[in-house]
């Protein structure tokens, strides 16, 4: 059954007609998209709560690699300078970024799976191969990047505030809020300033999510017993599969993310060059290894944060789907 009121205007009646034509035990596409959106938002919260300190260290190492000797040095110095809260700088925009991104990502992922199934001549989403699911995830990231870029821009700038002040590249006072960062961007650069690093975000997200969903789906397939369904997996295989997907994502696109972080943080001090000019500048002045600064905390973070993301997503999706079908 569907959660559709079969009374009222013509639009409602047309939805009901579509409902009667759908096979029993399936959900209306609108309801399915809403469930995926809600489950993705829950996954985004779980991802931030479990991984924010690692993300803060990653951003600092990417944008100011010469200030720290590595992950542990950056972690301890940040804790001494700013306290425990220093490791959670940018949590509010990170929550906004992850909730918005994952809500849109997983809502679009379901739609892109259906589109991929139709293009490949398959009867249902369940017939998609792991690589076809990866392609659907890659396509979905095109849309999620539009909400991710502005919120991640603010998050990165808040995370690197201490280093920007130390380098004399910002005049912002010590008391800085999410809103003050947003207001400053709008005053200096207008609405388009919120999309600094958009091309870099797409360059990272589109191939990255191919590996992200590909790693996740392949791992789930390996955990699934013959004759069973991937949807029946317990919590531990889901967490491990999510962690593997996250690690695949970062190992595949980390240099692109390093360039994106430079663009988004250093543009606070003035106009910043585009992706390719920034990449060439880093390679010439700092070498190839500079593009991998912060990789260790990022991969360490990938397992708990993405494991939590997929666990929260799958559990929320199953609960909401069961409730919708049982209504």
C-alpha positions as CSV (number, residue, x, y, z in Angstrom):
1,X,0.0,0.0,0.0
2,X,1.0,3.6,-0.4
3,X,0.7,6.6,1.9
4,X,-1.6,8.5,-0.5
5,X,-4.9,10.1,0.2
6,X,-7.3,9.1,-2.6
7,X,-9.5,12.1,-2.4
8,X,-9.2,15.8,-3.2
9,X,-7.9,17.4,-6.4
10,X,-7.0,15.9,-9.8
11,X,-3.3,15.7,-8.8
12,X,-4.0,13.6,-5.8
13,X,-6.3,11.3,-7.8
14,X,-3.6,10.9,-10.5
15,X,-1.1,9.8,-7.8
16,X,-3.7,7.3,-6.5
17,X,-4.1,5.9,-10.0
18,X,-0.4,5.5,-10.3
19,X,-0.4,3.8,-6.9
20,X,-3.0,1.2,-8.0
21,X,-0.9,0.3,-11.0
22,X,2.2,-0.3,-8.9
23,X,3.1,-3.8,-7.7
24,X,2.1,-4.7,-4.2
25,X,4.9,-4.3,-1.7
26,X,6.6,-1.4,-3.5
27,X,6.6,2.3,-2.6
28,X,5.5,5.3,-4.6
29,X,8.6,7.1,-6.1
30,X,7.9,10.3,-4.1
31,X,7.6,8.4,-0.8
32,X,10.8,6.3,-1.7
33,X,12.7,9.6,-2.4
34,X,11.5,11.1,0.9
35,X,12.6,8.0,2.8
36,X,16.0,8.1,1.2
37,X,16.3,11.8,1.9
38,X,15.5,11.3,5.6
39,X,17.7,8.3,6.0
40,X,20.6,10.2,4.2
41,X,20.1,13.1,6.6
42,X,20.3,10.7,9.6
43,X,23.5,9.2,8.1
44,X,25.0,12.7,7.7
45,X,24.5,13.4,11.4
46,X,26.1,10.1,12.4
47,X,29.1,10.8,10.1
48,X,29.8,14.2,11.6
49,X,29.4,13.2,15.2
50,X,31.9,10.3,14.8
51,X,34.5,12.0,12.6
52,X,34.7,15.8,13.1
53,X,38.0,15.9,15.0
54,X,39.7,13.9,12.2
55,X,38.2,16.2,9.6
56,X,39.5,19.3,11.4
57,X,43.1,17.9,11.5
58,X,42.8,17.0,7.8
59,X,41.8,20.5,6.8
60,X,44.7,22.1,8.8
61,X,47.3,19.7,7.4
62,X,46.0,20.3,3.8
63,X,46.1,24.1,4.0
64,X,49.1,24.7,6.2
65,X,51.3,21.6,5.8
66,X,54.5,23.3,7.0
67,X,53.1,24.1,10.4
68,X,52.8,20.5,11.6
69,X,54.9,17.4,11.6
70,X,51.9,15.1,11.1
71,X,48.5,13.9,12.3
72,X,49.4,13.5,16.0
73,X,51.4,16.8,16.2
74,X,48.5,18.7,14.7
75,X,45.9,17.0,16.9
76,X,47.8,17.8,20.1
77,X,48.7,21.4,19.2
78,X,45.1,22.1,18.2
79,X,43.9,20.7,21.5
80,X,46.5,22.8,23.5
81,X,45.8,26.0,21.6
82,X,42.0,25.9,21.5
83,X,40.9,23.1,23.8
84,X,38.7,20.2,22.9
85,X,36.3,22.6,21.1
86,X,39.2,23.5,18.7
87,X,38.9,20.0,17.3
88,X,35.2,20.6,16.7
89,X,35.5,23.9,15.0
90,X,33.2,24.0,12.0
91,X,30.8,21.4,13.5
92,X,27.7,23.5,12.7
93,X,28.5,24.0,9.0
94,X,29.8,20.4,8.9
95,X,26.4,19.2,10.2
96,X,24.7,21.4,7.6
97,X,27.0,20.2,4.9
98,X,26.7,16.5,5.7
99,X,23.0,16.5,6.4
100,X,22.3,18.5,3.3
101,X,24.7,16.6,1.1
102,X,23.7,13.1,2.2
103,X,20.0,13.9,2.2
104,X,20.3,15.1,-1.4
105,X,22.8,12.4,-2.3
106,X,20.8,9.4,-1.1
107,X,17.5,10.9,-2.4
108,X,19.1,11.3,-5.8
109,X,20.9,7.9,-5.5
110,X,17.6,6.1,-5.5
111,X,16.4,8.1,-8.5
112,X,19.6,7.5,-10.3
113,X,19.5,3.8,-9.6
114,X,16.0,3.7,-11.2
115,X,17.3,5.7,-14.2
116,X,20.4,3.4,-14.5
117,X,18.1,0.3,-14.4
118,X,15.9,1.7,-17.2
119,X,18.9,2.7,-19.4
120,X,20.4,-0.8,-18.9
121,X,17.1,-2.5,-19.7
122,X,16.7,-4.0,-16.2
123,X,13.3,-4.6,-14.5
124,X,14.2,-3.3,-11.1
125,X,16.9,-1.6,-9.0
126,X,17.7,-4.9,-7.3
127,X,19.0,-6.2,-10.6
128,X,21.8,-3.6,-10.8
129,X,25.3,-4.8,-10.6
130,X,27.8,-3.3,-8.1
131,X,29.4,-1.3,-10.9
132,X,26.0,0.0,-12.1
133,X,25.2,1.1,-8.5
134,X,28.6,2.9,-8.5
135,X,27.7,4.7,-11.7
136,X,24.3,5.8,-10.2
137,X,26.1,7.1,-7.1
138,X,28.5,9.1,-9.3
139,X,25.6,10.7,-11.1
140,X,23.8,11.5,-7.8
141,X,26.9,13.4,-6.6
142,X,26.5,16.0,-9.3
143,X,23.4,17.2,-7.5
144,X,24.6,16.8,-3.9
145,X,27.7,18.9,-4.7
146,X,25.4,22.0,-5.2
147,X,24.4,22.0,-1.5
148,X,27.8,20.7,-0.3
149,X,30.1,23.4,-1.7
150,X,28.8,26.4,0.2
151,X,28.5,24.7,3.5
152,X,31.9,23.0,3.2
153,X,33.5,26.3,2.3
154,X,32.3,27.8,5.6
155,X,33.4,24.7,7.5
156,X,37.0,24.7,6.0
157,X,37.4,28.4,6.8
158,X,36.3,28.0,10.4
159,X,38.6,25.0,10.8
160,X,41.7,26.9,9.6
161,X,41.0,30.2,11.4
162,X,43.9,29.9,13.9
163,X,46.4,29.2,11.1
164,X,45.0,32.1,9.0
165,X,45.4,34.5,11.9
166,X,48.9,33.2,12.7
167,X,49.9,33.8,9.0
168,X,48.3,37.3,9.1
169,X,45.9,36.4,6.3
170,X,42.7,37.4,8.0
171,X,41.6,40.3,10.2
172,X,38.7,38.3,11.7
173,X,38.5,38.6,15.5
174,X,38.8,35.7,17.9
175,X,35.1,35.4,18.3
176,X,33.8,34.0,15.0
177,X,30.6,32.3,14.3
178,X,29.2,30.4,11.3
179,X,27.0,33.4,10.4
180,X,29.9,35.9,10.6
181,X,31.8,33.8,8.1
182,X,28.8,33.6,5.8
183,X,28.0,37.4,6.1
184,X,31.7,38.2,5.4
185,X,31.6,36.1,2.2
186,X,28.4,37.7,1.0
187,X,29.6,41.3,1.8
188,X,33.0,40.8,0.0
189,X,32.1,38.5,-2.9
190,X,28.3,38.3,-3.1
191,X,26.3,35.0,-3.4
192,X,28.7,33.6,-6.0
193,X,31.4,33.7,-3.3
194,X,29.7,30.8,-1.5
195,X,30.6,28.6,-4.5
196,X,34.4,29.1,-4.3
197,X,35.8,25.7,-5.2
198,X,32.7,24.4,-7.1
199,X,34.6,23.0,-10.0
200,X,37.1,21.3,-7.5
201,X,34.1,19.9,-5.6
202,X,32.7,18.3,-8.8
203,X,36.1,17.0,-9.8
204,X,36.3,15.3,-6.4
205,X,32.7,14.2,-5.9
206,X,31.9,12.6,-9.3
207,X,34.7,10.1,-9.5
208,X,34.9,9.8,-5.7
209,X,31.4,8.6,-5.3
210,X,31.9,6.0,-8.0
211,X,34.5,4.5,-5.8
212,X,32.5,5.2,-2.6
213,X,29.3,3.4,-3.7
214,X,31.3,0.8,-5.7
215,X,33.4,-0.1,-2.6
216,X,30.3,-0.2,-0.4
217,X,28.3,-2.4,-2.8
218,X,31.1,-4.7,-3.6
219,X,31.9,-5.2,0.1
220,X,28.3,-5.9,0.9
221,X,28.2,-8.5,-1.9
222,X,31.2,-10.2,-0.4
223,X,29.5,-10.3,3.0
224,X,26.3,-11.7,1.6
225,X,25.8,-15.4,1.9
226,X,24.6,-17.4,-1.1
227,X,20.8,-17.3,-1.3
228,X,20.6,-14.2,0.9
229,X,20.0,-10.6,0.2
230,X,22.4,-7.7,0.8
231,X,19.5,-5.9,2.6
232,X,19.6,-8.6,5.3
233,X,23.1,-7.9,6.5
234,X,23.7,-7.2,10.2
235,X,25.2,-4.0,11.7
236,X,28.9,-5.1,11.7
237,X,29.1,-5.9,7.9
238,X,27.3,-2.6,7.1
239,X,29.8,-0.7,9.2
240,X,32.8,-2.4,7.6
241,X,31.3,-2.0,4.1
242,X,30.7,1.7,4.8
243,X,34.3,2.2,6.1
244,X,35.7,0.5,3.0
245,X,33.6,2.7,0.7
246,X,34.8,5.8,2.5
247,X,38.5,4.7,2.4
248,X,38.1,4.0,-1.4
249,X,36.7,7.5,-1.9
250,X,39.6,9.3,-0.2
251,X,42.3,7.1,-1.6
252,X,41.0,7.8,-5.1
253,X,40.5,11.6,-4.9
254,X,42.5,12.9,-2.0
255,X,44.9,15.2,-4.1
256,X,41.8,16.9,-5.6
257,X,40.4,17.5,-2.1
258,X,43.7,19.1,-1.0
259,X,43.5,21.6,-3.9
260,X,39.9,22.3,-3.1
261,X,40.7,23.0,0.6
262,X,43.5,25.4,-0.4
263,X,41.2,27.3,-2.8
264,X,38.3,27.6,-0.2
265,X,40.5,28.6,2.8
266,X,43.1,30.8,1.1
267,X,40.4,32.7,-0.9
268,X,39.5,34.3,2.5
269,X,42.7,36.3,2.1
270,X,41.9,37.5,-1.4
271,X,41.2,36.2,-4.9
272,X,42.5,32.7,-5.3
273,X,43.5,31.0,-8.5
274,X,41.4,28.3,-10.0
275,X,41.9,24.5,-9.7
276,X,44.6,23.9,-12.2
277,X,46.7,27.0,-11.4
278,X,46.5,26.1,-7.7
279,X,47.5,22.5,-8.4
280,X,50.5,23.6,-10.5
281,X,51.6,26.1,-7.8
282,X,51.5,23.4,-5.1
283,X,53.5,21.0,-7.3
284,X,56.1,23.6,-8.1
285,X,56.6,25.0,-4.6
286,X,55.9,22.1,-2.4
287,X,56.1,18.9,-4.4
288,X,53.7,16.0,-5.0
289,X,53.7,14.9,-1.3
290,X,52.0,18.2,-0.3
291,X,48.9,16.9,-2.0
292,X,48.7,14.0,0.4
293,X,49.2,15.9,3.7
294,X,46.4,14.8,6.1
295,X,45.7,11.5,4.3
296,X,46.3,9.5,7.5
297,X,43.6,11.2,9.6
298,X,41.2,11.1,6.6
299,X,41.5,7.4,6.1
300,X,41.3,6.8,9.9
301,X,38.2,8.9,10.0
302,X,36.7,7.1,7.0
303,X,36.0,3.9,8.8
304,X,34.1,5.1,11.9
305,X,32.4,8.0,10.1
306,X,31.3,6.3,6.9
307,X,30.5,3.1,8.8
308,X,28.2,5.2,11.0
309,X,26.8,6.9,8.0
310,X,25.7,3.8,6.2
311,X,24.5,2.0,9.4
312,X,22.3,5.0,10.2
313,X,21.1,5.2,6.6
314,X,20.3,1.6,6.2
315,X,18.5,1.3,9.6
316,X,16.5,4.5,9.1
317,X,15.6,3.5,5.6
318,X,14.4,0.0,6.7
319,X,12.4,1.4,9.6
320,X,10.7,4.0,7.4
321,X,10.1,1.6,4.5
322,X,8.5,-1.0,6.9
323,X,6.3,1.7,8.4
324,X,5.2,2.9,5.0
325,X,4.4,-0.5,3.6
326,X,2.6,-1.5,6.8
327,X,0.4,1.6,6.7
